[in-house]
Amino acid sequence: MMTAETSTVPKRDRLHIMVASALEASILSGELKIGDKLDSESAIAKEFGVSTRAVREAIHTLETKGLLLRRHGERTTVVRGDVNEFLDTLAVTVRQRLAAEPEYLQQLMVARRMIETEILEIVCASDAPIAPAVKDNLDRMRRARDETDFSGFVEADAAFHLAIVHSAGNRILSIIYDNFASLISEVIQVTSRVPTKSLDEAYDEHAAIYQMISDHNEIGAKALVRAQIDNSANYLRIAIEKASKGGKT
C-alpha cells in the first residue's frame, strides 16, 4: 500500500511538466511571441503555485525543444521559429568545448558525416540540376590546384561541401550546417595537411563526388563522401595526437 508520503512524489515530479506544457501552449498559440521575455522564475513559480526549481526544470525542457533561450544574467527569451539564434548559441557551446577538449573535434566529424551523407539522399533524388555553386567551387578547386594555392583550395573545398548541403533545399539542415561551417573549415585546414595529400588527389576526389551526384548515384556519392570524411577524421586524430605531444600540426 502506498503511503501518503510516497504518493505525493509523482505529483511533485509532474509539476515542472505542468508548467512546461502551459508555457509551450502559450508559445505555440502566439500568446507568447518570438522575442518576448518570460517573467522571473519566482513570478512564474508564484503564478503556478510551484517551486522555482520546478520552473527552472520546465524552462530547461523548453530550451531543449528550441522554444526558449536562457542567457546568464538575462530573462529567458522566446525563440520559437528563430532556429538560427538557437543553433548559433549551440555553435558557441561547441567552440567552448573544443577549447577545453580537442577530442571534441572528432565528434564534430561524426555530425558532419551524418549531415553530408544523408543530405545526398535529397540531392540525388531531385530532378532539378545540381546547384551551380557546387560546380563553381569545384572549378575554384581546380584553379587552386593548378596554381598550387593550398589556402585557396581549402576554402573552395569547404565551400563545395557547403553548397551541396544548401542545394538540398532543406532550410533546417542548411542552418545547422551553416552554424558549424567555420568549424568544419578549420578542421579541413588541419586535416588537409596531415598527412600531406596532393592537390591533384584531393581534386579528383571532389570531382568524382560531383559526377556521382550529377548521375543521381546516391549510393556511390554517399560512399565517396563517407570515405572522404572518415579519412579526414583519421587525419584529425593524428593531428590531435601530435599536438598533445607538443608537435606541430
Disulfide bonds with the S-S distance in Angstrom:
none
